[in-house]
Amino acid sequence: MASRMHATAALAAIAMALAAGLASAQVPLPKSGSCPSGYHTSGNYCTPSSANARPAVPKTGSCPSGYHTSGDYCLASSANAKTAVPKAGSCPSGYHTSGDYCLKN
């Protein structure tokens, strides 16, 4: 349970960096079950299969608006989907609640 929480926190930090424009490509996700569409297994991670891979976040309840279930993940319906991070308490400034996530405004 603690490692899953640590992974969720790490993914939230990565997603926030993406939202801030510090990175432009999708990043590997810790593997949990089957990888989302557009990703493949590499070690203990789901790695984007191309530079055009859509954003994905680990599924923790209902997916946010603009995302759908793909394996054990929520996968963006388009490449330009709003950034989603798992919700932990209230959403940060510039984000709103969508499902069990905070979605960038």
Secondary structure, 3 states (H helix, E strand, C coil): CHHHHHHHHHHHHHHHHHHCCCCCCCCCEECCCCCCCCEEEECCEEEECCCCCCCEEECCCCCCCCEEEECCEEEECCCCCCCEEECCCCCCCCEEEECCEEEEC
